[in-house]
Amino acid sequence: DFEELRRVTSVATRNLNKVIDKNYYPIVEARNSNMRHRPVGLGVQGLADAFMMLRMPFESEDARRLNEDIFETIYFAACEASCEMACSLGAYDTYAGSPASAGKLQFDLWGRTPKSGRWDWAALKQRIAQHGLRNSLLVAPMPTASTAQILGNNESFEPYTQNLYVRRVLSGEFVQVNKHLLRDLIDRGLWTEELRMQLIAHNGSVQNLELPSELKELYKTVWEIKQRTVLDMAADRGAYIDQSQSLNIHMTDATTAKLSSMHFHGWQLGLKTGMYYLRTKAAVDAIKFTVEVEKVRQAAQSNSQETDVKLSSVENVEKRSIEQLKSAEPKYSCVGCSA
């Protein structure tokens, strides 16, 4: 519903603009800068959830097209709302000399033309030329680890890291299961205790489980998605992001050569942020103490290279209490930036 997205974005833009005036500033320089330039930062969360609900694999052309359409709509609505505020409140102080004052919006600076044909950019540019913009910057997709967790969405525009994992917060530990996958498995009569154990043993991946191919494609984790695709999709929406985006790269075996290749590809695409965080994964998995030994053995045999389960160690320690095992783990973890 792009019209609803336009409406919500307009409301959010106006509210963020009011925050600039009502906010507390620790130093006068910060206040002066905000009052002169009036930047706001609109972001997203749950993009991967939207793809799953619409049955679009993350790497599909449909998902790539929707990704661009969503951010075109957000940018259009934000510019439209900012222009409407400028009509009554005036343009921001440093508007003169900006690209927008010369009739150039973000996609013009990228040398791109909006593809959807959904919005009247020409008419909006005419209104901006007449009234200006109230805000210098509008869109900045940021990490949303904490708020996404609270609202039950996946973080930001990222793919799912795992389909099953344990989230540690101050109040305790919570098992998180991809709700879309769980619903599909229940509807098909596939959700069993054995499948749950295998899912744990495979670190939340469904690629080596006995499931329909369409589910395997739809529920790929970020470790199973080509990072080049992640960069390409970032560039597709980048033409409608006037600040930048917190783009994370996930690599199982990160090397200097791989990172250099990724950096140069992102640079060639025109990305402002080629890598916000590099997420890596240990080559050897931790032992799953809570998984039944026989079921771990079956899962390990079906995927001996991916899941390194030391069965003899499991048998030796399976009678130890979970409380003793947890005591060796840190009590707190940072959910502010997913670290």
N, C-alpha and C positions, 0 to 999 in steps of 0.2 A: 504494500500500500504506500506508494511513493507520495501521494498527496498528504497522507497522515504524517509521514516522515518529514515532509516540508513544514507542516504545521508545528510539530513538536520541536523541530530545529529552530524555527522562528521564535518560539516561546523561550527556549533555552538561551538563544543569543541575547534576547532582551534582558533576561534575568542575569546573565553573566555581565552584561554591560552595567547593570545596577550595582553588582558586587564591587566593581571598580570604585564607585563613589562611596559605598558604605564600608569598604574594607578597612582593616587596621593595618597600618604600615609601620614597621619597626624603625625605619630611618626615613628622613625627609626625601632623600634622593630617590628611593623606591616610589614614593608617592608622586613626586614630580614626573618621573618617567612614565608611570602608568597614566597619569592625567594628560600628558602630552600625546602619547601614542595610543592609549586605550586598547591594548591587545586582549583578546579573549581566546580560550582554547577549547573548542568542541572536540569531543572524542567519541569513541564507540566501545561497546563490549558485546560479546555474544555473536560475532559474525559467523563463527564456525557452527554455532547452534542454528542460525538461520539457514545455512547450507544444508544441515542435516534434516531440519524440518521440511525443507523443500526437496529433499532427496537428491541433492547435488553433491557429488564427491568434491572434495576441496580442490583437486587438480583438474576438474572438468572445465570445459569451455563455458558452460552455463554459469558456473560459480565465478569464473573470471569476469564474465560480462556483468553479472549482478554486483560484484565487488565494485566495479567502476561506476555503475549506475547509482549505487547507494551513495558514494562519496560525491558524485556530481550533484545529486539532489541536496545533500547536506551543504555543500559549498554554495549552491545557488540560493538556497533558503537563507543561509547566513548572510550572504551579500545583500539579498533583498531586504532582510530585516534591518541590517546595518544602514542601508541607504534610507529606509523609511525613518529610522531614528535621526539620521542626519538632516532630514527635511525639517524636523521640529527643534532639534537640539544643536544642529550644526555639525560640520565635519570635525574630525580630530585635528588637533593643532598643527601637526606636521604633515597633513594630507597633501599640501602643495608640493609638487616635485616627486610624489610617489608614483609607482607604475600605474596604479588605478587612476590617478589624476590624468595620466596620459592615455587612458582608455585600454590599459593592459591588465587583465586579470591573470590569475595564476596559470591557467592552461595556455594562455598566450605566451607566457615566459618559457613554457616548455615546448612551444611550437606545436601544440596539439589543438584539435577541434573536437568539441563534445560530440559523441557518436549517437546518443540516444534520440535526439530530436524532441525530447520531452519538454524542455524548458526554453523559454524565449530569452536567450542570452543577449540578443541585439537590443531588445527593448530595455532590458535591465542595464546594459551599458550606457544607454542614452540617459536613463534616470540618474545613474552614478555620475555621469559627466555634468549633469545639471546640479545635483545636490551633494555629491561626494559620499563618503562613508564615515560612519561614526567610529569605526574600529580599524586599526591598522592591520591586525592579524585576526584570523577567525577560527581556523581548524588546526588542531594539534592532537591527533590520536596518541594517547599516553597509556602507560601500564595501568591496568585496573584490577590487580590481583585481589585486593581486599573487598572492594565494592562488588566485583563480579561474584566472589564467593558468597557474599551476603545475599545477593539477588538471585543466585542460582544460575548464573551464566558462565560461559567460558571467557577467559581473559581477552580483552581487547579484540584485535582482528586476527589473533593467532589460532592455529589449529589446536586440537586437543593434544596435550602432552601425553596423557595416558587415559585409558577408558576406565581404569579402576586404580585408586590410590588412597593413601591415608593422609589426611590433612591435619597437621598439628597446630593448635592454637592455644592460648593461655588457659582456656577452660577445659581442654582435653583433646582427645584424638577422635576424628570422625572418618569413617570409610566413605569415600566418594565414588559413586559409580556413574558413568555417562548415562544420564536419564533417557536419552534417545535410544541408545543401544539396548538398555534394559527393557524399554517398552517394546522394541522390535522383537527381542528374544522371548519375552513373555507372550506376546501376541502370536508368535509362531510355535509356542510350546517347546522352546529350546532352552529355557532358563532352568538349569538343574544344579545340584550341589557339585556334581563332577565338573560341569562347565565352569562354575565359579572358581573352583580350585585351579583348573587349567588356566583361566584368565589371570589369576594371581601369579601362577608360575611363569606365565609369559609376560609379566610386567604390564598387564593391561592391554596387550596387543591381541588382535583377533586374527592375524594373518595366518597363523599355523593351527587354527582351530577348525573343526569340521562344521563350517558355516557356509551359507550361500555366498557366491562370489560378489553379489551386489552389496551385501553387508560388509564384506571385507574391504571393498572399494570405498564405501561410504564412511567407514569408521577407521580409516587409517590415522595413526598418530603422527605427530610432527616428526618423529624419528623415521617414519616410513614415507614421508613426502619429500620430493626433491626440493632442496633449498633454492635451486634456481627458479622453481615455480613460485616459491615464497617471495623472492626478489622481484620477479616479473609482475606479480600481483601488487606488490608495494609500489612499483613504478606506474602501474595502471592507475592507481588511486592517487599517486603523488602529484599528478597534474591538478588535483583539486584540494591539495593540502598546502596552505600558504605558510605554515610554520614548518614542522617536520613530524615524523612519526617514530615511535619507539619500536624499532624493528629488531627482533631477536633472531639470531641464527642458531640452529641446533645441529650439532655434529657428533656422531658417535666416536669417530677417530679423527680428531682435528689435527691437521698438519699445517705447516707453514705454506706449503704449495696450495692446499685446499683453501686456506684463508685468503691468500693472495688472489686466487682465482675469483673467489666470492667478492672481494673488495673491488677488483677491477670491473667485474660484471656490474655491480651496483653503481660504480662510478660512471660507466658507459651508459647506463640507463638514466642517469641524472639524479639518482637518489641523494638527498641531503644527508641522511643518516644511513650509512651502509650496514651498520651493526651497532645496536644499542648494548646488548649483552650477547656473549657467546655462551651458549648452554652446551655442556658436554655430558656424556654418560660414561660411567665406568665400563671397562671392557669385560669385567667379571661381575656378575650379579651377586647381591647379598643372598644368603641362605634364607629361604622362606620357612621359618620355624613353625608357623601356624598352619601350614598346608600338610595334608595327609601324605605320608611318605609314598604310598603306592601311586597316588594320583600325580605327585610331583615326578615320580619316575616315568610315568607314561608321557607326561608333558615334555620332560627332558629328552626322552627318546625321539619324540616327534620333531624336536627342534634343538638338537644337541649343540649346534654352533651358537645359537642365540641365547639359550638359557643354560647357564653353567651351574647346575645344581649338584652339590656334593652330598650324595645320598647317605654315605656312611656317617658324615658329620651330623646330618639331620637325625639319623637313628640314635646317635649318641646323646643328643641334647633334646630330643623331642619331649622328654618328661620334665624339662625345666619349666618353671612358671613364666608366663608372659610378663609378669611384674618384674622379675629379675632381668629379663631381656631389655625391657623398657628403661630400666634404671641406668643402663649404659648409654642411652641416647640423651642428647641435649634436651632440656626441658622446654626451651623456647626456640622458635624459628621466626624469621622475618617474613611476614606476608605482605609487607608494604611494597616490595618490588619482586616478589616471587623467589627471593633468594633462600 
